[in-house]
Amino acid sequence: MPTYTTANLAVISPASRSTIFQSPILFRTVNSNKVTGKNLAEYAWKQNLKRVVIFCNPNDSYSNSMREEFRVSFMVNLGAEIVDGGQNCTHNLADPNFNVDKEVQDIVLDQNPAKAIVLFPDTNHVEIAGKIAKAHKDLIDKLQQTGNNNIPKIKLLGGDSLYGNEFLNKYSDSLEGLILSVPWFRDAPKSRNFAEKAKDQWKGEVSWITATSFDATQAFIESFKLSPNLSTATVLANLPKVNLSSNNTSGDEFIFDKNTREMKRSQILIMVKNGRFVLILELN
């Protein structure tokens, strides 16, 4: 980032959501974790999931930023409770001594158990998040088989690092009901036209990062059109002026927020139901 900033060279990220990365040359076609964390926290609050435990990697910029933004919205702004997992109110997925079964047992068998497990893994620890979900399901099933039906199943919530077919297919039996906040979803009404065209062209389903990358490319192309004499300075100056209709994007009208330089995307919540992702909420 310092190199690009010094060169005055515009960057449009289709993936980076960490609020740690800030620069006048950085634009995004995804909402930052501040928006995503608030969205997920408010959903949990409205669903009466007012006591949660968070798993993340505090040493990873995305994972820790997601935790912090959720914490601020959930605990500070809404007054809900995060079960203490240390100084940062989190359980560290990157801890070499991390014991999945023990962590899950401590949560489920607590006299005052959390209402939800919130999973914010970095890409290197998505597998552990899946193992947490599996250990939770296995423990609930075991307790019910022994006649203990008073243990409530704890809800699962997470960030978009869990939004992938490979992860879903591997752990689908354990992920039923998982709620994710994601930047784009192919079955959302606004996304269907782009998703169908992309599937027709590429002969397969496309991911959310394909959609956000498409939008980033369209923004650059439009910025090139706004000046006869192109330079790094004119491209950077033109990007805030880009305004594209939904017909020219992956679904949302394209406008950069003047303060955050983020594309103004719809907020999407999806859920795992019967082994597939389904839309539960789309807000403008």
MOMOWO-V621903 format. One record per backbone hydrogen bond with DSSP energy under -1.0 kcal/mol. NH is the residue of the N-H (numbers start at 1). CO is the residue of the C=O. If there is no record, write none. Layout:
BEGIN
nh=NH co=CO
nh=NH co=CO
END
This chain:
BEGIN
nh=5 co=1
nh=6 co=2
nh=7 co=3
nh=8 co=5
nh=9 co=4
nh=11 co=25
nh=13 co=27
nh=26 co=23
nh=27 co=11
nh=28 co=261
nh=29 co=13
nh=33 co=17
nh=36 co=32
nh=37 co=33
nh=38 co=34
nh=39 co=35
nh=40 co=36
nh=41 co=37
nh=42 co=38
nh=43 co=39
nh=44 co=40
nh=45 co=41
nh=46 co=42
nh=47 co=43
nh=48 co=45
nh=49 co=44
nh=50 co=48
nh=52 co=81
nh=53 co=116
nh=55 co=118
nh=56 co=91
nh=60 co=57
nh=64 co=60
nh=65 co=61
nh=66 co=62
nh=67 co=63
nh=68 co=64
nh=69 co=65
nh=70 co=66
nh=71 co=67
nh=72 co=68
nh=73 co=69
nh=74 co=70
nh=75 co=71
nh=76 co=71
nh=77 co=72
nh=78 co=73
nh=80 co=74
nh=81 co=50
nh=83 co=52
nh=89 co=86
nh=91 co=54
nh=93 co=56
nh=95 co=92
nh=98 co=95
nh=103 co=99
nh=104 co=100
nh=105 co=101
nh=106 co=102
nh=107 co=103
nh=108 co=104
nh=109 co=105
nh=115 co=51
nh=116 co=51
nh=117 co=155
nh=118 co=53
nh=119 co=157
nh=120 co=55
nh=125 co=122
nh=129 co=125
nh=130 co=126
nh=131 co=127
nh=132 co=128
nh=133 co=129
nh=134 co=130
nh=135 co=131
nh=136 co=132
nh=137 co=133
nh=138 co=134
nh=139 co=135
nh=140 co=136
nh=141 co=137
nh=142 co=138
nh=143 co=139
nh=144 co=140
nh=145 co=141
nh=146 co=142
nh=147 co=144
nh=148 co=143
nh=149 co=147
nh=155 co=115
nh=157 co=117
nh=158 co=179
nh=159 co=119
nh=162 co=159
nh=163 co=160
nh=164 co=162
nh=168 co=164
nh=169 co=165
nh=170 co=166
nh=171 co=167
nh=174 co=171
nh=177 co=272
nh=178 co=175
nh=179 co=156
nh=180 co=270
nh=181 co=158
nh=182 co=268
nh=188 co=185
nh=191 co=188
nh=192 co=188
nh=195 co=191
nh=196 co=192
nh=197 co=193
nh=198 co=194
nh=199 co=195
nh=200 co=196
nh=201 co=197
nh=202 co=198
nh=203 co=199
nh=211 co=207
nh=212 co=208
nh=213 co=209
nh=214 co=210
nh=215 co=211
nh=216 co=212
nh=217 co=213
nh=218 co=214
nh=219 co=215
nh=220 co=216
nh=221 co=217
nh=222 co=218
nh=223 co=219
nh=224 co=220
nh=225 co=221
nh=235 co=231
nh=236 co=232
nh=237 co=233
nh=238 co=234
nh=239 co=235
nh=241 co=238
nh=242 co=239
nh=244 co=254
nh=248 co=245
nh=249 co=246
nh=254 co=244
nh=257 co=262
nh=261 co=257
nh=263 co=28
nh=264 co=255
nh=265 co=263
nh=267 co=283
nh=269 co=281
nh=270 co=180
nh=271 co=278
nh=272 co=178
nh=273 co=276
nh=276 co=273
nh=278 co=271
nh=280 co=269
nh=281 co=269
nh=283 co=267
END
